[in-house]
């Protein structure tokens, strides 16, 4: 998935009200950028960190910059836009490039299921069970090489696990796919200390037949694409 507009570097001044960030561009101009991430962004919101933002000239948008990446001192990147995983994954699914999820004729995003919910992707193919795929973005890292989810308590995430478990018990494929938006991650885990309820729900979902997959990302200021498989979080 290529960014529509070339990203430009900036310095983070502060992130606040969940969806806003004060930033300083390289020419010294200070502006407000949109932050498309409702999570805590633990470890990614420190003032002074180097970030990459996407400019826009859309007259309908109040904010003219969107925060997309954090650049770490070791040359690694983290993608902070939570809308990116679904866009990048959709391209890969339609191209048949997601191991374990190939061979489906239809890739249907945002399909109704469960109780007033929408699954990220419903995959359909002749002669095989439908596959319901929920996608979560992993950006938290508190140990070198380890990506974790969630970075805050997520009642919505727990609800999705419960609905996937119901789908599995009905005879369909139910897949919890973690897309790791960090180029420095080699392993994944559930942050049970942050959200014990989610950790318990994840273990129940796996026991009910939900499959877990994890994939890394290739991340650069030009684009974000799907990388290789990683070990999914253990229960």
N, C-alpha and C positions, 0 to 999 in steps of 0.2 A: 504494500500500500504506500504509494508515494504521496507526500504532502502536496496539497494543491498549490501552495505558495512556498517558495524557499524560506526555511527558518532562518532567524537571525539570533545571534547570541545576546544575552542580557544578564544582569545581576539581580537576584531576588532580594527585595527589601523586606517584605513581609507578606504572609498569606493570611487572609482573614475572611470571616463570614462564609467559610467553606469554598465559595466560588470566585473569590476575588484575590488578586495579588498585586501589590505595588512592586514595580520593577524599574530598573535603570538600564536604558539602552546604551550601546557602546559610545554614542555621541554625548552621553550625559543626561539626555532627556528622561524624565521620570513620568511613567504612565501607569495606568491600571490595566491589568490583563485578566482575561477570563480563565479560571481554573476549572477544567472539566473533570473534577474528581471530588466526590462527596465524602471520601474517607478521611481518616486522620492524617494521612501522608506522613506517618511517623518516620523520621530519619531523612525526609526529603524536603523539608520546609525551613531549613535553617537560613536565617538572613545572611547574605553574602555569597551564597552558593551560585555557581554558574549554571544558567538555564538557557534553553532555546525556545523561542516563541514564534508563532506563525502570524504574520501580518495579514490584514484583510482590508479591502476597501468597499465592503458591502454597506450601503447606506442604511440597511435595516438593522445592522448590528451596532449597539451602543459602544461596545469595547472593540478597539481596532487591533488587539493582539490576543492570541490564545496560547497559553502555556502548554508546551508539548513534551519537553524533555528536561531531565536533570543530567548534567555532565559531571562525573566524579573525577577526582584528582588523578586517578589511575588510568584515565582514558576510557572508562566504561560509561555506559548510558543507562538511564532508567526512563521509561515512558510513563508519563503521569496522566495522560488523557484516557479515561476509562471507556471512551467510545471507540478507541483504536482497535482493541482486540477483536471485536465483532467484525469490523470492516476488514481487517487483515485476514481473519479466519474465513470469512465468506469467500474472499478471492481464492484462498487455498482449497477450500472445500469444493468450489465449483471447478477448479482445475484438477481435482482428484489428487491433491498433494498432501493430504493429512493421513499419515499411517493409522490404520485401524478404523478409518471412516471413509474408505474408498468404495466405489461400486454402486453408489446411489445415483439414481437418475434425477432426483429433484432435491434442491436445497432451498428450503422454505424458511425465511427468517421471521421471527416474532409471531409465532403461532399460538393461539389460545390453548391453554390446558390447565388442569388442576382447578384451583379455586381462585377465579379472577386473576390468573397469571398468564404470562406469555413466555413460552420457552424460546431461548435464543435462536435455535435452529431445529427444524424438523426435517429429517432426511428420509426419503422414500425411494425404494427400489423394488423392482419386480421380484417376487419370490422370496422376500426377506422381511423380517419385522421392521416396522418404523423405528427410527432412532431419534430419541429426544436428547438434545445436547444443550446443556447449560454451560456458560462460559464465565469464568471469573479471572480478573486480572490480578496477578501477584506482583507487588512492588516492594513489600516490606522485606528488609534484610537486617538482622541483628547479629548474625554470625557470618564471617567470610564465606562466600560461596553458597549460602543457604537462603532461599526465598521462602517467605511465609505468607499465609492467608488465614484469617483476615487481619487488617491492621486496626480494627475497632469492632465492637460488638455489632453483629449484623443479623437482625431478626429476619430481614428479607432473604438473606442467604440461607438461613436455617429453613425457612418456608420452602425454598427451592429444593433443598435436599429431601424434605419430606414428600414433596410432590414427585420428585424423581423416583423415590422409593415406591410410591404407589404405581407409577408407570411400569417399573420393573416387575412388580407383582402381577400386573395385568398381561405380562408376556411380551412387552415391547423392550427394545434396548433403551437403557437410560444411562447417559454419559455425563459425568461431571468433568469438564475440561478446564484445567488451569493453564492460562497463558502467562508465562513469566516474562514480564516486561523489564527484565534486567539482563544486561549482557555479562554480568559477573556471577551468575547463579549456575551451580552445578547440581544442586539438590533442592528438594522442596519439603515443606512441612506445614502442618496445621498449627497455628499459634494458639494452643489450648489455654495458655495463661491469660491471653487477651479475651478470648471468648470460649469459655468451657462448654457452653451450650452448643455452639457450632461444632466443636470437636466431638462431642457426644453424638450429635446428629449425623456427622460425617461417618462415624463408626457404624451407626445403625443403618445408614443408607448403603454402605458397602456390604453389610451383612444381608441386606434385602435384595442384593443383586445389582446395585448401581455400579457401573464401571468408572474408574478414575483414570484420566489421562493428563499428562503435563507436557508442554512444549515450550522451548525457549524462543527468543526473538532475535533477529538481526536488527539492530537499531542504529540509525545514523541520522544526521540532520536532513538527509534527503528522503529517507523512507524507513518503514518498519515492515519486515517480512517474517514469515514463520521460519523458525530454525528447527533443529532436531528435537527428538523426544528426550524428555528428562524423566527420572523416576518420579511417579506420582507420590503425593503425600501418604505415608503409612497411616493406618487407623490408630 
